[in-house]
Amino acid sequence: MTSPVIADPATVPAAPPTTTSHVIADPAATPAAPPATTAWETLSAALTEEAPPIADRDDLVVTIAPGAAHGHPAVFMPHSAAIEIDGTRLGIDPATARPDRHSDRARYAATWGAFTHECAHAQHSRWEPPALAHPGVVEAAMLLEESRIEAAHIRRRPDDRHWLRASATEIVIGDNGGADAIAALPATGYAAAQSAALILGRVDGGILEPAECAPAAAAIETILGTDKLAALRAIWQHAHTVADDDGATMLELGQRWLDIIGPDPHADPDPASPLSAAIGKTIGNVAKAVAAAPVPVDPAEAAATAAATERRRAAIAERTARKVFGDPSGDRTATATTRRTRAPHDGERAAARVLARALSAASQRERAVVKTGSVLPPGRVRMRGALTRQAQRAAGAIPTAEMFTRTERKTVPTPPLRVGIACDISGSMTDYAEPVASAAWIIAQAAALATMPADTATVTFGHKVAPVTYPGTAPTQVTEFSSNDMWEAIDQAIDALDGALGLSRPETTRLLVIISDGQFRTDPRRIAQKRLDRLRASGCAVLWLAPNLRYSEPLTGATVQEIADPAATVRAIARAVTTAVRTA
């Protein structure tokens, strides 16, 4: 893909046969057409749709088909605003290609990179050599154009660097005459200079990395010498600063390049060439690095994937909630469990009232200050508005300027509170069953007593998840638990509460309370951590009440508070709850 121009043969002497131009400036050149009514035609249309944002122009027509691109991986034809790509290099069934998806482009990364490279030419190669320009100068100038346009392109679209790297190996191979030619590239100064421009020029342009190109760099320096390589590097580095339409400077740089290197000596192929071996190692290094690098993420594709994942997780939560709580619009008795209940103690009632006041205080929002303009009092006079109004009158126009400013303080609506409570009844919680039941009742009752609109639900989790209180109902009795299960379905408990209360939906103030020692099996813990991370990312606060901090293992990200006697430690619980609500 070195871009020496194929000019009009009627006016320009033939270029040397080693030239491998892929910018075809001949106005008489005819763009190829894809086979009609085939997958190539469909893929060509899809690539044409993708070209405008990459090339920053909307007039390009892209054709991909076997045999297109005039013997090169890809070419740009400026006079017809056309890009051609050789379909034989695609490597997949064209009917399966979806170039609108970033993830799909990885299947044909080199071809997509070649397409990106030609889009870079379409945007940044805005000059053409004069018809009678010396072919050797033109060839050198267009050789320098290769790394210049890629460097300019990644300044504009840095995420395209991955694809340009993926196509760099194809470009180097193609621009040296193909795989057979590069395998026997003679170790001449001319060949070393051309390889330096194609490889080391891309290093300085920010496309390739110095470490992966070290074999080629060493071989090139050995052939050219330090001083000559430094002189050539100064030329291509200068080219990287040249404006897109400054053809005169590019031709001057091409002349300097030709003065240093001279014409192509047309040396015989050398299968044992150290230059070929070094370039082969470099190509292998780049290919491995590209294969190991992650594909750039398309924001739209990532957003669509995230939305689909969120819908799937929400559906799982809703199904789990229906399984645990039953149908909200139907009979819930099928999910009811029989447990002992008792009347709350006076200390628990007092604790619930204290926590309710704390929740009410935490829910308060400062009144918003809103300034509005007005043509009539009351309000503060704005001199600019008064002068504008006076000028409007003097001009005979209807005065519309607002010369008064009013300041109003409006009450911010308090969002509803949703509190889900999950109580661990596994065997490790046997000694703490009573404080767990007490804490669950206090928090649920406090939410019901708070001035903000609130809704709560409580479940126990052990071998299975069972409801204690349902959404829309306030507990009047303390439900007593027996903790003897040998499993902890904490993940299902979180799903049930999320599905029933909408804990992952950001339109309300949400709080998940987990009362547990956190001694879970590996799988439930791993899944539950993902569920908790999802809730926290959506803005849901998570409070973890642990019976004994020394022996507890709460999930990461929760606000942790030790609880022994809930009624006695209600103020500490209140601080933890309000902190969680305020920082959600």
Secondary structure, DSSP 8 states (H G I E B T S, - for coil): --------TTTS----TT----B---TT-------TTSHHHHHHHHHHHHHHHHHT-S--EEEEETT-GGGSSEEEEGGGTEEEEEGGGS-S-GGG--TTSHHHHGGGHHHHHHHHHHHHHHHH------TT--HHHHHHHHHHHHHHHHHHHHHH-GGGHHHHHHHHHHHHHHHTTSHHHHTT----HHHHHHHIIIIIHHHHTTSS-TTTTHHHHHHHHHHH-HHHHHHHHHHHHHHTTS-TT-HHHHHHHHHHHHHHH-S-------TT-HHHHHHHHHHHHHHHHHHHS-----HHHHHHHHHHHHHHHHHHHHHHHHHHH--TTS--GGG-----EE---HHHHHHHHHHHHHHHHHH----EEEEEEESSSSSEE-HHHHHHHHHHHHTT-------EEEEEEE------EEEEEEEE-BGGGGGGHHHHHHHHHHHHHHHHHSSS-EEEEEEEESSSEEEEE-TT----SEE-----BS---HHHHHHHHHHHHTTT-TTSEEEEEEES-----HHHHHHHHHHHHHHHHTT-EEEEEES-GGG----TT-EEEE-SSTTTTHHHHHHHHHHHHHT-
